[in-house]
């Protein structure tokens, strides 16, 4: 303990800031030097552990009030609340106002109302919507957004909205329009968003966007409209939602998309400059004329999706500079809703794609099933990928006994390879 106490105050504060606030307060008992150090911690984390007993929550309430009032940090870098059904809007409002007085920079609220109580959502104080110093806002689970007309977050760069309630249909657009420098946005389509059937993301400064479906339910006729020309990272995981990309995204680098029954040309058209692309996608139309992803070097395709092999052929033809190709199975429950795939024969491209002739150097297939059509795909790639350095295959262990898996994988050793330096790795 003496060795730790000899550290500078700045270093000690950095260490204890990673602890829950209740543990930080306990450090005051260690020595005289620690008695007041906890009051200078710039990061506060409060968790009522989903307490249902009012008397216990009363003690928690007093503890939070005291901790925030006595804190003497010049700037509260982070304030996080993980609260249950006993917590009220008035409690949250009080703590937020204290945080605003203490120059709070990041606010995170996760509220769980419980299953055995009346619906009790958290409402944010109106003053928060015009707080100029907030840089990060993360809201989750039954937090109501009743956004005023004069909303303005001039410093907000990161916004997370997961399982929140939108008071009106205009709430989300009004909120986003009040964030002029926003760079990161995480949102979802959840059971609490029933007022909103179309979600518009039109933010010229946005660089990172994640759109999720955390509800696990089937909700149709839900559309996300995105216009974010500065976007660099895009993650869209909503199997039953619709996605409309309004304009080209010339800065985009990394994209992950999981949807069912979509036209890849229409969906991916604005993403032609992408460098890393992960797709779990069942084409809704026959793919003919290819596009050109002139910067794509890394491609991952889900082998669970219907007609994925047609998408593979189309992407190989459309990606002349592709260097890495990975096929995987995402094991998503959503695929269980699909009809059994029709037996189809994989057709080779009319001409060998440029990426196979000049650029592909890594090929990986996880959960390889060794079906007849899959063998054709593997044989074609190995036969034509002249620059291939490694080809890695792992068998689908849940389908075959170990001996049969080994036999199927060993068949790959005898397939012709265009690259004499290609190393075959079998798992």
N, C-alpha and C positions, 0 to 999 in steps of 0.2 A: 504493500500500500504506500509506503514512503517513496518508493521509486516512482509510482504514478503521481503522487502529490507534488513531486519535483518538476513535473511538466508545466509548460506555460498554460495560462488561462485559456488562450485561444485554442490550443491543442486539446485540452480537457473538454472544452465546450463542444468541439468537433466530435469527440468520442461519445460523450453522453447524449448528444443530439440524435444519435441513432437509436436510442432507447425509448420505450413508451414513457410518457411523462410521469406516470405513477412510480416507475422505477428510478427516474431521475430525481424525484423529490426525496426518495429514501436516501440518496447519497449525502444529504445534509447531516446524517448521523455519523458519517465516517470520521470527520475531524473538524476542527474549527475552520480550516480553510474551505472546506466543502459546504459549510453551513449556509452560505448565501450564493454559492456558485450556481446552484440550480435555477436561481431567479434570472440568470443571464442567458439561459438556453434559448436560441432563436427558433427552435423547432418544437412544436407541441403536438402530441398525439394522445387523443382521449378515446377510450373504448369502454362502454358500459357493459360489455359482454352479454348483450341481449337480455339484460335483467328485467324480469317481469314483476318483481316485488317492489312496490312503491317506496317502502322505507329505505331499501338499499339504494334505489335511484336517487332518493333525497340526499343521501350522503355523497353520491357521485356528483350531483348537481352542485353542492357546496364546494366540493373538491375542485371542480372545473372553474367555478367562479373565482375561488381563492387563487388558483394557479395562474389564471389569466390576469387578474388584477395585480398580483404581486410581481409578475414578470417585468424585468427591467431591461430586456434586450432593446437596443436602439431600433432594430427592425425585426419584426416577426417574419422570418423567412417562410415558414410553413405552419399551418394550423389544420389538423385533421381530426374529424369526428366520425366515429363508428358507433352509431347509437341505435337503440331498439325502440319498441312501441311506447315506452314511458316518456320518451323525449318529445317535447312539444315545439311548435313553431316559435313560441315566445322564448324558450330556452335558447334555441339556435340563434334567434335574432339578437338576443343579449350578447352572446359570445361573439357573433360576427361584428357587432358594433364595437366591442372592446378591441377586437382584432384590427378593425379599421383605424381606430385611434392609435394603435401601436404599429401602424405602417405595414400591415400584413401584405405579403406578396403572393402567397399560395394558399388556397382554401380548398379543402376536400371534405365532402360530406357523403357518408353512406348511411342510409336510414332503412331499417327493416321494420315494417309495421307489425309483423307477426300474423298468425293464422286465426287467432282466437279473440281478436279484438275488433272493434269497429274500425272502419277505414280511417286512418289518421295520417295524412301526408304532412310533410314538412313544407311550409311556405317560407320563402326567403324574404327578408325585409326589403322594402322598396329602395332604401338608401344604398344597398349593395349594387344595384344596377347602374349606378353612376359613380362608383368608386374608381378613382383614377389610377391607383397604384397597383391594382391586382394584375398579376402576370399569368397565373395558372388557376383555373377553376375546374374542379372535378366533382361531378354530382352523380349519385347512383341511388336507385331504389326509392321510389315513391317520394321524390322531391318535386314539388310543383313549380313550374315556370310560368308565372303570370307577369309577362314582360311589359313594362310601361313604354309609352311612346318615346320618352326621352332617354332610353337606355343608351349608355355609352361606356365602353371599357377601352379607353385609349391605349392602355399598356398590355392588354390581354393577348398572350401569344399561344397559349395552350388551353383547349376547352374539351372536356370529356362529359358527354351526356349519355348515361347508360340507365335504362329503365326509369327515365324521368317522365313526369306527366306534363303535357302541354295544355295550359288552361284554355287556349283558343287556337284556332287553326293558323293564326298569324304569329303566334308566339315564337316559333322557331326562326322564321324569316326576320322578324323584328330583332331578335337576339343576335343573330349572325351579322345583320347590317350594322349593329352597334359595336362591332369588333374590327376596327380598321386595320390592325396590324397582325391579325390572327395567322399563325403559322401551322398549328397542329389542331386537328379536330377528330374526335372519336365519338361516334353516335351509333344508335341501334334502332331497329324496329322491334318494339316490344309491346306487351299487352297494355302498357300504360299510354301508348301513343295512338289510341283509337281515334282521337280527334283528327289526326293528321294522316291523310292517305297519300299525299305527295310531299316529299321533303326536298327542299331546294337548297343546294349548297353553291352559292355564287360569291366566291371570295377571291379577289385577285392576288392576295398575298399568301394564300394557303400553300404549304409545302408538303404536309403529311395528312392523309385522310384515311380513316378506318371506318367502314360501315359494317355493322354486325347485326346478327339476329340472335339475341340472347334469350328470347322467349321460348324457343324450341317448339313453337306452334306453327300451324299452317295459316298464314294470312295472305290472301290474294289481293290483287288490285292495289298494290303498294309500290309507289314509284319513287326512286331517287333521281333527281336531276342535278347534274354536277357541271359547273362551269368554273374551273380553277386552272387557268393557264400556267401558273407557276408551280404546279404540283410536281413533286419528285417521288413521293412514295404513296401508293394507293393500294388499300386492302379492302376488298369487297367480298363478304361472306354472307350471302342471303339467298338461299336456294330457290325461294319462291317469290322474291321481289323482282322488280324490274329496274333496270339501270339505263339512264339516258345521259350520255356524255355530249354536252352541247358544243364543245369546240375542241380543237387540237390542243394537246398538252406536250409541247416541244421539250419541256424540261424533265419529263417523267423518266425515272430510272428503274424503279422496282415496283412490280405490280403483282398482286395475288388476287385471283378472281375465282369464286365458287358459286356457280349458278346452274340451273337446269333448263334445257331447251332454249337456247339462244342462238341467234345468227352471229357467228364469230366476226364476220366482216363488218357488220353494223356495230357490234359491241366494241371491237378492238380498233376500229378505224382511227379514232382520235389518239391512240396510244402507239403510233407507228415508231416513235423514237425510243421506246422502252428497251432497256438493256437486260433486265432480269424479269422473267415472266413465269408465273405459276398458274396453271389453269386446271380447274375441275369443272368441265363444261361438256354438255351433251348438245351437239349441233342440232338445230331445229330445221335446217335446210341442207340440201345437197351442196357440197362445196365444190365449186368449179374454178373460176379464175382466182389465182392467189393474189395476196397483197405483198408488200415488201416491208418487212421490219428490218430496216437497213442498219440498225445498231444492236439488234438482239444477239447476245452471246451466250445466254444461259436460259434454258427452257425446262420446265418441269410440267409433266402431264399426269393427270389422275387416270389410272387404268380401270377405275370403278365405273366411270361414266359411260353411258350408252354411246356407241359409235365413236369412241375415243380414237380408234385407229384411223378413221377418216380425218379427224382433226390433226392427228400426227402427220399424216401425209401432207396435208395442206400447210401445216406449220413448217415442215422441212422445206417445202417448195418456196415458202414465203420468207425464209430466214437465211439469206446467203452467207452470213458471217457467224452462224451458230457454232459455238465451241463446246458447249456442255449440254447434254441431253439426259434427263432423268425421268423415268416412268415409275410411278408409285401408286399405292392404293390409300385413299384417305380414310377408309372405313367409316364414312359418314352414314348416319342412320337415314338421312334423306334419300339415299339410293334405294332403301327398302320400299319406298313408295312407287318406284318405277316398275313397269311391266318387265317381265323377263326379256332379255335382248333377243332379237331375231338372229338366227344363225346367218352370218355374212362372211364373205370371203374377202380378205384383204387384197387390195389391188396395188401393185407397184406404181410409183410415179411414171409418167410417160418418158421422162428423162431423169437422169441422176441429178438430184439437187446439188447446187454449188457447195452448200455447207459440208456435204459428205466428201466431195472431191478435194476441198481445199482447207477446211477449218475445223471440223469436229474432232476433238481429241479426247473427250471424256464421255462415256456412255454408261449409264447405270440403270438397272432395273430391279426394283424391290418387289418382293412377292411375285416373282416370275412363276407362272402356272404351267409353262411348257405345253400349252395347247398347240394344235396344228397351225393356226393362224399366227399365234405368237412366235412360233419357230420361224415362220416366213419373214416376219418383221425383223427378228434378230439376224437371220441369215442375210437379208438384204443390206442391213446396215453394216455388218461385218465385212461383207463382200465389196462394199463401195466406199467405206470410210477410209480414205488413203492416209489420213494424218492421225488416226486413232492411236492413243497411247495406252489407255486403260478401258476395259469393258468389265463392269462388275455386275454380278447377278446373285440375288439371294432368293431362294425358293419360298413358296408359300407353305409354311410349315403346317398350317391348319388343314391342308388338303391332302397331303400325302404322308405315308410313313417315311421315316428317315432314309431307308435304303432306296426307296423309289425316288425320293428327291435327289439323292446323290447320283442316281443313274440318269435322271433327266438333265441335271446340270452337266454331267460329264459328256453328254452328247454335244454340248456347245464347243468342246475342245476340238472336235473334228470338222467344224464349220470353216469354210474358206475365209481368210482374212486378207484384205487389201493392204493392210499395214503390217509390215514384217516386224515392227517394233511394238505392236500391240500386246499388252499384258492382260491376260484373261484371269479375273479374280472371281472365285466361286465360293459362296457361303452357304 
